[in-house]
Amino acid sequence: MAAAAFATVLVTAPGASAEANPPGCPKEYFCAYSGENQTGQLVVKSAGNWTGNVAFRSAFNNGVRFPGADHVDVTYTVDGGTETACLHYNPGPGAYKANAVAGTHIVKVVWRGEC
């Protein structure tokens, strides 16, 4: 089931405290990694919309508050299906990072407004 492939990790951040930047992913970027929990190789790093096809195991929206363009729609494929998940910017509220099951490929990232 594709919908279960992108297991969003919900994070509750106290106040406006942002989580530290993940490796190689400065503020204003969306990043995807080959390992879970932002480990392994950085496979996507984008400050704008992105398209391609790369295997990944975790994603992190390290964007900054910018009304209309601070959340990202992440489109991914797994088991022949295509799904899209929206990630808020770090520190939330809401999910700003996620893990994916093995075999999941990210195919598009689109910056947008609120999820």
N, C-alpha and C positions, 0 to 999 in steps of 0.2 A: 504494500500500500504506500503510494508516494507521499501522501500527506504526513505519514509518520516518519518519513525519512529525515526531515529537517526538525530535529527536536530542539525547540527554542529553550534556551536557558533564561528563565526569568530572574532578573536581578533587582533587588530593592536597594537603592542607594540612599543613604541618609542625606536629606537636604539636597544641596547642589554639588555635593562632592563627586567628582568624576573619578572613575577607575583609571589607574595608570595606563599610559599608552602601551598597547601590546607591541612586541618586537617588530621594528621596522614600519610601524603604522602611526605616524604623527597625527595630531589633530587635523581635521578637515578632510580625512581620507576614509574610505571604506576599504577593508582588507579581508582577504580570505587566505586560509592556511591549509597545508597538507595534513596537519595533525589536529587532534581535538584540543579544545581550550586554548586556541591561538598558539599552537606549537608547530614545530616542523618548518617546512619551507613556506615562505610568503609567495603565494601563487597568483594573487590579484591585489593590486594597490591602485586605487582610483579616486581622484578628487572630482571626477565627473562621471557621466554615464559611461558604461562599459558593455561590450558584447564580446563573446568568445565561446570557448568550450574547454573547461579545465576541471579536473577532479579536485575536490576539496573536502575537508572534514570539519572546518569551523570558519565562522565569519564574525566580523566586528565592525560596527558602524562608529567610527571615531569622529563623526561630523561635529559641527558646532551649531548653536542655535542660529537659524537663519530661516524665518518664516517662508514657507512655500518650497523649501529645498534643503531640509535637514534630516529627513527620513529617507530610507532607501527601500525600494522594492527589489528583492533578490529573486530572480527566476532561476530555477534549478530543475534538472532531470534526474530521475532514478527509476529503475525498473520499467522503462518505456513510457513513463508518465512525466508530465511537466506541471510544476506547481510554482506559486509565487508567495513569498512571505515578506512582510514589511517589518523593518527594524528601525526603532527610534534611535536618536543619537545618544551617545554616552554623556551623561549618566542616567538617562531615562527621564521621566518614569516610563516604564514598559521595557520590553525586551530590546536590547541593543547588541546582543551577541547571541550566537547559536552554534550548536554542533550538528553535524550531519552524519548519516550512516555511510559506511564504505560503499563506494560505487556511485556516489552522488556527484553530479557535475554542475557547476555554476555556468549559466549561459548568458545572463544579462543582469545588470545592475542599473536601476533608474532612480535618480534623486527626485524626491517629491515632497509634498507637504505632509501634514498629519496622516497617520495610518487610520 
